[in-house]
């Protein structure tokens, strides 16, 4: 007799009969990509461009026309497996940053501060969740667009997920407010020094030139992103079963609902602790924009605030340590995804196939007509972001090739910069080399993220093509 919900004789739940990719563990998925890339090192010829130190940009750039094949450097199976360890070491700064950020948020949750603050907002203001979404998405977008903040706000993701879970949404909404907000601004940048700054220096254009056009670009893309997230959030609010992360457990929101949150007390200790959270957000923004802070300094900030908030709420040091260890246990799976994703880049570098991909892609673009060539540059830059996740690194690798190519095709250099900016930025929301990190922090299965993100990315890509064609039509120059 068949037991309800199970296959006879197997003990497997019907859940296991879902499509393979939907059930695939994120580690298995990334290792599969790693094996594919390792195989490509046996297929794609190894090649290199000669490099030179550019005094204008202060970076090591590729020398156009210098590509040549080198001795094949296929990655062995043993070296591929070893790249996982090397990736963990290489990404250790982000991994430990995630652990300390979650530790701070866990103290806020365990003390009742986070939910107490949200309950107080719900009692005082109506529609607070609806207002938070556009307000913070535009705030994070402006920071990404102007000063190039991206990974620096990752530590705030757990707090925002907890807030939106308490407001009756799902964890994906809270994560998307931060991730989609900052990534869209970073890509639709106005003055981002790490992308536009580097690319314009290499292209010998004045820094910040073309900013009026980029302001229009930023408003269009950020508005699209806000509309998309708000539409999804409203749907989840009406019917939680429509959530793309239905059934996914988020440690920062376990066992809470909006009715409970509305009745949560907000004590004097909670008020002081909530002020510490606000102060932390202010220090993250100020430190990264004014004081040159990055992951080490931000991790130190979260450690300090974890202890301060713990002591405010009467916890001894032993209890604070226990809460930190509990937080590490909850997010270890996601944090280690970051190192696993880093191994993908290490294998491509060891196999020496990245420059070959750049060479092949530039050759394809050079054979296209005027408008198609501009769109081709956009496609190439999206492709290259899989192989070179770093924005400034991609600029140094691709712009020395794309700038003379643009000149030869009689395309303005500003258009080449725009294509780089779009391709480098927006694909951070879709390529696993970047998405694995974001999903690891959020605790969202990567397959669920793609269900949410692919439609938005396709809309954004259409908008990218439109703006590229407009830039070509108006002959966008350095003014």
C-alpha positions in Angstrom: 0.0 0.0 0.0 1.4 3.4 -1.0 2.1 5.7 2.0 0.6 9.2 1.4 3.2 11.6 -0.1 5.9 8.9 -0.6 7.1 6.6 -3.3 6.6 3.0 -2.3 9.7 1.3 -1.0 11.9 4.4 -1.4 10.9 6.7 1.5 11.4 9.7 -0.8 8.9 12.5 -0.4 7.0 13.7 -3.5 9.1 16.9 -3.1 12.0 15.0 -4.6 10.1 14.5 -7.8 10.4 18.2 -8.6 12.7 19.1 -11.5 16.3 18.2 -10.9 17.6 21.8 -11.0 14.9 22.9 -8.4 16.1 20.3 -5.9 19.8 20.7 -6.6 21.9 21.8 -3.6 23.7 25.1 -4.3 27.1 23.4 -3.6 26.3 20.7 -6.2 25.3 23.3 -8.7 28.5 25.4 -8.3 30.7 22.3 -8.4 28.9 21.4 -11.6 29.8 24.8 -13.0 33.4 24.4 -11.7 33.7 21.1 -13.5 32.4 22.6 -16.7 34.9 25.5 -16.6 37.7 23.0 -15.8 36.7 21.0 -19.0 36.8 24.3 -21.0 40.5 24.7 -20.1 41.1 21.6 -22.2 39.0 23.1 -25.1 39.7 26.8 -25.2 43.2 27.6 -26.3 45.4 29.3 -23.6 46.3 32.8 -24.6 47.6 36.1 -23.3 47.8 39.7 -24.1 51.0 41.6 -23.3 50.5 44.2 -20.5 51.8 47.6 -19.7 51.6 50.0 -16.8 49.4 52.9 -17.7 50.4 56.2 -16.0 47.0 57.8 -16.7 44.8 55.2 -15.0 47.5 53.9 -12.7 46.6 50.3 -13.7 48.2 47.4 -15.6 46.4 47.2 -18.9 46.3 44.8 -21.9 48.2 45.9 -25.0 45.8 45.9 -28.0 47.0 43.7 -30.9 49.4 41.7 -28.7 47.3 38.6 -28.1 49.1 35.4 -28.7 48.6 31.8 -27.8 50.7 30.3 -25.0 51.4 26.8 -23.9 48.2 24.9 -23.0 47.4 25.1 -19.3 44.5 22.7 -18.6 43.5 22.4 -15.0 43.8 18.9 -13.6 41.1 17.2 -11.6 43.2 17.4 -8.4 43.9 21.1 -9.0 40.2 21.8 -9.6 39.3 20.2 -6.2 42.2 22.2 -4.6 40.7 25.4 -6.1 37.8 25.1 -3.6 40.3 25.4 -0.7 42.1 28.3 -2.5 38.8 30.0 -3.2 37.8 29.8 0.5 41.1 31.4 1.4 40.9 34.0 -1.3 37.3 35.0 -0.2 38.0 34.7 3.5 37.6 38.5 4.1 34.0 38.3 2.7 33.2 35.0 4.5 34.2 36.3 7.9 32.6 39.6 7.3 29.3 37.8 6.7 29.7 35.8 9.9 30.3 38.9 12.0 27.4 40.8 10.4 25.1 37.9 11.2 26.4 37.8 14.7 25.4 41.4 15.3 22.0 40.9 13.8 21.4 37.8 15.9 22.0 39.8 19.0 19.5 42.4 17.8 16.9 39.6 17.2 17.5 37.6 20.4 17.2 40.7 22.5 13.9 41.6 20.9 15.3 44.9 19.6 14.7 44.3 15.9 11.1 43.1 16.1 10.3 45.6 18.9 11.4 48.5 16.7 9.4 47.2 13.7 6.3 46.7 16.0 6.7 50.3 17.2 6.8 51.5 13.6 3.7 49.4 12.7 1.8 50.9 15.6 2.7 54.4 14.8 2.7 54.5 11.0 0.5 52.9 8.4 2.0 51.5 5.2 5.5 51.7 6.6 6.7 48.6 4.6 5.5 50.2 1.3 7.5 53.3 2.0 10.7 51.5 3.1 11.1 49.7 -0.2 11.5 52.7 -2.5 13.2 54.8 0.1 16.0 52.4 0.8 16.3 51.1 -2.8 16.9 54.6 -4.0 19.3 55.3 -1.1 21.4 52.2 -1.8 21.1 52.9 -5.5 22.5 56.4 -5.1 25.4 55.1 -3.0 26.2 52.6 -5.7 25.8 55.1 -8.5 28.0 57.8 -7.1 30.6 56.4 -4.8 30.7 52.8 -6.0 29.4 51.0 -2.8 28.5 47.4 -3.4 29.8 44.6 -1.2 30.0 47.1 1.7 26.3 47.0 2.3 26.1 43.2 2.3 26.4 43.3 6.1 23.0 45.1 6.3 21.2 42.3 4.4 20.3 40.2 7.4 18.8 43.2 9.2 16.6 44.2 6.3 15.5 40.6 5.8 14.5 40.4 9.4 12.6 43.7 9.1 10.6 42.7 6.0 9.9 39.3 7.5 8.4 41.0 10.5 6.4 43.3 8.2 4.7 40.2 6.7 6.7 39.9 3.5 9.3 37.2 2.7 13.0 37.1 3.2 13.6 37.7 -0.6 11.9 41.1 -0.4 14.3 42.3 2.3 17.3 40.9 0.5 16.2 42.4 -2.8 15.8 45.9 -1.3 19.5 45.9 -0.5 21.0 43.7 -3.3 18.9 44.9 -6.3 18.9 48.4 -5.0 22.7 48.8 -4.7 23.5 46.6 -7.8 21.1 48.6 -10.0 22.7 51.9 -8.9 26.2 50.5 -9.3 25.4 49.5 -12.9 23.4 52.5 -13.9 26.1 54.7 -12.4 26.5 58.4 -12.7 30.0 58.9 -11.1 31.0 55.4 -9.9 34.8 55.7 -9.5 35.4 52.0 -9.7 33.7 51.5 -13.1 33.1 54.8 -14.9 36.2 56.4 -13.3 38.6 53.6 -14.4 36.9 53.1 -17.8 36.9 56.8 -18.7 40.6 57.2 -17.7 41.5 54.3 -20.0 39.4 55.8 -22.7 41.0 59.2 -22.1 37.7 60.9 -21.3 37.2 63.5 -18.6 36.0 61.8 -15.4 32.2 62.2 -15.0 31.7 63.3 -18.6 28.3 62.4 -20.0 26.7 62.7 -16.5 23.4 64.3 -17.6 22.7 61.2 -19.8 23.7 58.9 -17.0 21.4 60.6 -14.6 18.5 59.8 -16.9 19.8 56.2 -17.1 19.9 55.9 -13.4 16.4 57.2 -12.8 15.0 54.8 -15.5 16.7 51.7 -14.2 16.2 52.4 -10.5 12.5 53.1 -11.1 12.1 49.8 -13.0 13.9 47.9 -10.1 11.7 49.6 -7.4 8.5 48.9 -9.4 9.5 45.2 -9.9 10.4 44.6 -6.2 7.3 46.5 -4.9 5.0 44.5 -7.3 6.5 41.2 -6.0 6.2 42.4 -2.4 2.6 43.3 -2.8 1.8 39.9 -4.3 3.6 38.1 -1.4 1.8 40.2 1.1 -1.6 39.3 -0.4 -0.8 35.6 -0.7 2.4 34.2 1.0 2.0 31.0 -1.0 3.0 33.0 -4.1 6.4 33.6 -2.6 9.4 32.3 -4.6 11.0 31.3 -1.3 8.0 29.5 0.2 9.2 26.8 2.5 12.7 28.3 2.9 13.6 28.9 6.5 15.3 32.3 7.3 17.0 32.3 10.7 16.4 36.0 11.2 12.6 35.6 11.0 11.8 32.2 12.5 8.5 32.0 14.3 7.3 35.6 13.8 4.3 37.1 12.1 2.9 40.6 11.8 0.3 40.1 14.5 3.0 39.1 17.0 5.3 41.9 15.9 2.6 44.5 16.5 2.3 43.5 20.1 6.1 43.3 20.7 7.3 45.6 23.5 9.8 48.3 22.7 11.6 49.0 26.0 14.2 51.6 26.9 17.0 49.1 26.3 15.4 48.3 22.9 15.4 52.0 22.0 19.1 52.4 22.8 19.9 49.2 20.8 17.8 50.4 17.9 19.8 53.6 18.0 23.0 51.5 17.7 21.6 49.8 14.6 20.9 53.2 13.0 24.3 54.4 14.1 25.8 51.3 12.5 24.1 52.1 9.2 25.4 55.7 9.3 28.9 54.5 10.1 28.9 52.0 7.3 27.9 54.8 4.8 30.3 57.4 6.2 33.2 55.0 6.7 33.0 53.7 3.1 32.5 57.0 1.5 34.7 59.3 3.6 37.2 57.3 5.6 38.2 54.6 3.1 36.7 51.7 5.1 36.3 48.3 3.5 35.6 44.8 4.8 38.1 44.7 7.6 36.9 48.0 9.2 33.3 47.1 8.6 33.8 43.7 10.3 35.4 45.4 13.3 32.3 47.7 13.4 29.9 44.8 13.5 32.0 43.0 16.2 32.0 46.2 18.4 28.3 46.7 17.9 27.5 43.1 18.6 29.2 43.4 22.0 27.7 46.8 22.8 24.1 45.8 22.0 24.6 42.6 24.0 25.8 44.5 27.0 23.0 47.0 26.7 20.5 44.2 26.9 22.2 42.7 30.0 24.0 39.8 28.3 27.3 38.6 29.8 30.3 38.0 27.5 29.6 34.3 27.6 26.1 34.8 26.3 27.2 37.1 23.6 29.8 34.5 22.5 27.0 31.8 22.5 24.8 34.0 20.3 27.7 34.6 17.9 28.4 30.9 17.6 24.7 30.2 17.0 24.6 32.8 14.2 27.7 31.2 12.6 26.0 27.8 12.6 22.9 29.2 10.9 24.7 31.0 8.1 27.8 28.8 7.5 26.2 27.2 4.4 25.6 30.5 2.8 29.0 32.0 3.8 30.9 29.1 2.4 29.1 29.6 -1.0 31.2 32.7 -1.4 34.5 30.8 -1.3 33.1 28.1 -3.6 32.1 30.8 -6.1 35.6 32.3 -6.0 37.0 29.0 -7.1 35.3 29.4 -10.5 37.5 32.5 -11.2 40.6 30.8 -10.0 40.2 27.9 -12.4 39.6 30.2 -15.3 42.8 32.2 -14.4 44.9 29.0 -13.9 43.7 27.7 -17.3 44.7 31.0 -18.9 41.5 31.2 -21.0 40.2 34.6 -20.0 42.3 36.6 -22.5 41.3 34.2 -25.2 37.6 34.9 -24.5 38.3 38.6 -24.7 40.2 38.2 -28.0 37.4 36.0 -29.6 34.6 38.4 -28.4 36.4 41.5 -29.8 36.8 39.8 -33.1 33.1 39.1 -33.3 32.2 42.7 -32.5 34.6 44.1 -35.1 32.7 42.3 -37.9 29.4 43.9 -37.1 27.7 47.0 -38.5 27.6 50.4 -36.6 24.5 49.9 -34.3 25.0 46.1 -34.0 28.6 46.7 -33.0 27.5 48.9 -30.1 25.0 46.3 -29.0 27.7 43.7 -29.5 30.0 45.5 -27.1 27.2 45.4 -24.5 26.8 41.6 -25.0 30.5 41.1 -24.8 30.8 43.0 -21.6 27.9 41.0 -20.1 29.8 37.8 -21.1 33.1 39.0 -19.7 31.6 39.7 -16.3 31.2 36.0 -15.8 35.0 35.5 -16.3 36.1 38.7 -14.6 33.7 39.6 -11.7 35.7 42.6 -10.6 34.4 45.9 -12.1 37.8 47.7 -12.1 39.5 44.4 -13.2 37.1 44.1 -16.2 37.7 47.7 -17.1 41.5 47.1 -17.2 41.1 43.9 -19.2 38.5 45.0 -21.7 38.6 48.7 -22.3 42.1 48.8 -23.9 40.7 46.5 -26.5 37.2 48.1 -26.8 38.4 51.7 -27.1 40.5 51.3 -30.3 37.7 49.0 -31.6 35.2 51.7 -31.0 37.4 54.2 -32.9 37.8 51.8 -35.8 34.0 51.4 -36.0 33.4 55.2 -35.6 31.6 54.7 -32.3 32.1 57.3 -29.7 34.3 56.2 -26.8 31.6 57.3 -24.4 29.3 54.6 -25.9 32.1 52.0 -25.2 32.2 53.1 -21.6 28.4 52.9 -21.3 28.5 49.4 -22.8 31.1 48.4 -20.2 29.3 50.0 -17.4 26.0 48.2 -18.2 27.6 44.8 -19.0 29.8 44.8 -15.9 27.0 45.9 -13.5 23.7 44.4 -14.3 25.0 40.9 -14.9 26.1 40.9 -11.2 22.5 40.0 -10.6 22.5 36.9 -12.8 26.0 35.3 -13.2 26.7 32.7 -10.6 30.2 34.1 -9.9 28.4 37.1 -8.3 24.9 35.7 -7.4 26.4 32.8 -5.4 27.7 35.4 -2.9 24.5 37.3 -2.7 22.4 34.2 -2.3 24.8 32.9 0.2 24.3 35.9 2.4 20.6 35.9 2.0 20.2 32.2 2.5 18.1 32.1 -0.7 18.6 29.0 -2.9 20.2 30.2 -6.2 17.4 28.5 -8.3 14.8 30.5 -6.4 16.8 33.7 -7.0 16.8 33.1 -10.7 13.0 32.6 -10.7 12.7 36.1 -9.2 15.5 37.8 -11.0 15.5 36.5 -14.6 12.4 38.5 -15.7 13.8 41.7 -14.2 17.2 41.1 -15.8 15.6 40.6 -19.2 13.6 43.8 -18.9 16.8 45.6 -17.8 18.7 44.1 -20.8 16.1 45.5 -23.2 16.4 48.9 -21.5 20.2 48.6 -21.8 19.9 48.0 -25.6 17.6 51.0 -25.9 19.9 53.4 -24.1 22.9 52.1 -26.1 21.1 52.8 -29.4 20.0 56.2 -28.1 23.6 57.0 -27.2 24.8 56.0 -30.7 21.9 58.0 -32.3 22.7 61.2 -30.3 26.5 60.7 -30.8 27.0 60.7 -27.0 30.3 62.5 -26.4 32.5 63.6 -23.5 30.5 66.7 -22.7 
